[in-house]
Amino acid sequence: MRYYGGLDWGEAHHDIAVIDQTGVPVAQLRITNTADGLADLLTALRQVKRNRRDIPIGIETGRGLIVAGLRNAGQPVFVLNPTQVARYRDRLTAQRKKSDRTDAQLIAHILRVDGHAHRPVPASTPRADAIRELARAHRKTVHDARYTAARLRSRLHEFFPAALDAWPAQGGLTRPDARVILAAAPTPSRAARLTHRADRGPPRRGRPDPADRRRGRPAVPPVPPAGAAAAGGARGRDGPPDQRPRRPTRRHAC
């Protein structure tokens, strides 16, 4: 007798259903997202079949404590696409109402009917898991940046279309100069009062601003490096100890 398991993933708890090769449920439980919950799941699988590693487990995500614990315990895990699971749900029932328990049974039925069309998660190493997490975080960051830029273009199109004309390219709003100018002038009224000097940002220390040079203003003094004050105190105000002007000594007449 062959058995198939389905796990409906949640933030606080998970629902697990195990069915036999005819589709009849033989076990169903709810576990917490903790090490104790993982131990309860492995115990329940061992009660269904002594060799629990013969029971494949389907789940809609490849991350989390339970998934990592099942993989380390040698349990075969199949990661299913949530869109595919939704399509299977439409095939079995026309009702839109769903629950965690029925979703767990549905995932188990997918492995029973079309298990040959899915591949188990391959064995991995801690280094490979770290690379996978970094790649997932990078992909999410790029997606969030594009989504934020699209929302910004939509908002600017409503009340500030001149900003879109200034950066017409698709990725123009993500440029550093666009971010600086939009931060200084986020509205059309403030953009009308924006000067060329404010557009360029503050001048660097030690380099005079051309506008200040034309007005006769002094340049911004450079910031002395760390420890220069203490070294200057040891040297004196006018230079190193060997180049300091010495004060004349007074001779008193006897």
N, C-alpha and C positions, 0 to 999 in steps of 0.2 A: 504494500500500500504506500503510495506516494502522498506527500503532504506539501502544502504551499502556504506561505505566510505573507501577510500584508501589514504594513505599519503606516498608520496615518500620523504624520509628524505634527507636533504642536509646540508652543513655547514652554508651557508649564507641564504638560503631560502628553503621552502618546497612547494611541489605541492600537492594539494588535489583534489580528484575527488569523486563525489557522484553519484551513479547509483541507479535505481529502481530495482524492483524484476524481470523485464524482461531484464535487462542489458543495458537500455538506459541511457546515462549520463544526469543528471538533474542539476548538478552544478560542476563548476571547477574554482579553484582560486589558486593563489600563495601568500604565506604569508612569512614574515620575521621571523627569530628566535628570537623574542622579545615578550614582554608582549602584545604589540599592535597587533602583528600577531596572538597571541592566542585569543585575543578578536575578531578579524575579523573572525577567524575560527568558534568560537562559535556562532557568529551572523549569518554566512552563514548556519550553521547547523540548527539554529532555523528558518530561512527562508524556508528551505526545509520541515521541520516538526516542529510543535509547540513544541512537546515534543522531543527535540533533543537527549535525553538519549536513545531513541529507535533506534538510528543510530549507529551501531558498526563501529569502526575505526580500520583498519588494518595498521600496520607499521612494518618495518624490524628491528627496534631497540627498546629496552626498556629503553633507557636513553635520557636525554635532557630536556630542558625547556618545549617544547611543550607536550611531553609525560607526564611529571609531572603535567603540568597544566590541561591536559585533565582528568587525573585520579582524581585530586583534585576537578574538576568540575562535577564529577560523570559520565563522558562519558565512555562507555565500550571500552576498548582498547585491541586489539589482536596483539600480537607480532609474526610475521611470520619469519621463517628461510629464509635467503637470498638464500640458495641453493634450497629450495622448490619453491621460487618465480621464480628462473631461470628455473626450470623444467616446471613450468606452462607456462612460456613464450615460451619454445620450443614446447609445445603442441599446442599453439594457432597460432603461426606463425613460418615460417622457416627463416625469415629475422633476421640477427644479429643486424640490426640497432635498437636502442632504444632511448627513450627520457624520461624526467622526467614526462611529462604529460601522456604518455602511460603506464609508470610504475605505476602511481597512479591508473589509471583505471584497470590495471591488478590486483593490490592488492585488489581493491574493488570487482572484479569478483571472486577472490579466496574466499572471505567471502560469496559471493552470492551462489556459487556452492558448496563449501566444508566448509562452516562455522561451521557445526556440528563436523568437525574433529579437530577444533582448540578451545583452551580454552582462555577465557579472562584473563587479568592480574589480580591477586587477589588484594584485598585491602591491604594496607601496612601502616606502621608507620614510623616516622623518624628514630627510632632506627633500625628497620629492613632494611630500605634503607641504613643506614650507614654500617651495617654489610654486606649487599650485595655489596656495593662499595668496602669495604675492601677485601672481598673475590675475587672480580673481579680483583682488583689491584694485589693481591697476585698471582692469577693464571697467569696474564700477566707477572709479574716479573719472575716467574718460567719458563714460556715459552720463554721469552727473554734470560734468562740465558742459557737454553739448546740450543737455536738457536745460540747464540754467541759461546758457546763451540764447537758446530758442525762446525761452520765456521772456528774457530781456528784450529781444527783438520785437516780440509781440507787444510788450508794454510800450516800448518806444514808438512803435508804429501808430499807437493810439494818440499820444499827446506830444511826442518829440520826434517827428519824422526827419528833422534836419540831422539828427545824430546818425540815422541810418544812411543819409546821403554822404556823411563824412567818412563812414566806413562801410562801403557798399558790399565788400566781400562777405562770404558766408562766415568766415572765422574772424572778421575784422573786429568785432566787439570784444574778443578775447585777447587782443593785442595789449601790451603794457601801456602804450600811449592812450589807447581808448579807455582803459580802466582809470588812468590818472585824471584824464579830462572829465570823464563822467562823474568821478568822485568829487571833483571840484565844482562841477556845474551839472547837477542832475536834472535841472528843469530849464525850460527855454528862457525864463526871465534871468536866471543866474548865468546862463551861457551868454546872454547879451551883454552882461557886465564883466565878462571874463576878459582880462587883458593878456597881451602877449607874454608878459613876464610871468603871470600866474600860470600861463599855459606851459611854460618851460620848467616850472618848479623852482625850488630854492637854489641859489648859487652855491657852488662848492666852496668850502673854506680854503682860503689862500689864493683863490682865483677871483679877480674882480669881475663883477657883472658889467657887460658893456653899457647897459643903461645907467648904472651908477657912475661909470667912468665918464660918461658924457655930462652927468650932473655934478661931477667933481666930488663924489662921495668916496670915502676910503673903502678899500677892499675889506672883506670879512677876515679878521686875523685868524691864522691857522691855530689849531689846537695843539699844544705841546704834547709830545709823547709821554707815556707813563714813566715816572722817575726823573723827568727832566727838571722838575722843580727842586728836588733834593740835590741833583747834580749841580744845578745852578747855584744853590746856596753854598755848596762847597767851593765852586769856582769863583763866585763873586758876580757882580753885576756886569762887568765889562769884559770878561774872558777867563781863560784858565789862570791858575795861580801864578804861573811864571810871567804872565803878561798883564797882571793887574797893576794899576798905578799905585805906587807906594806914597803914603802920606809923609810929608817932610817932618823930620824930627827937630824939635826945639832944643837948643843948647842954652843952658843957663850960665850966666857969667859968675865966676867964682868971686 
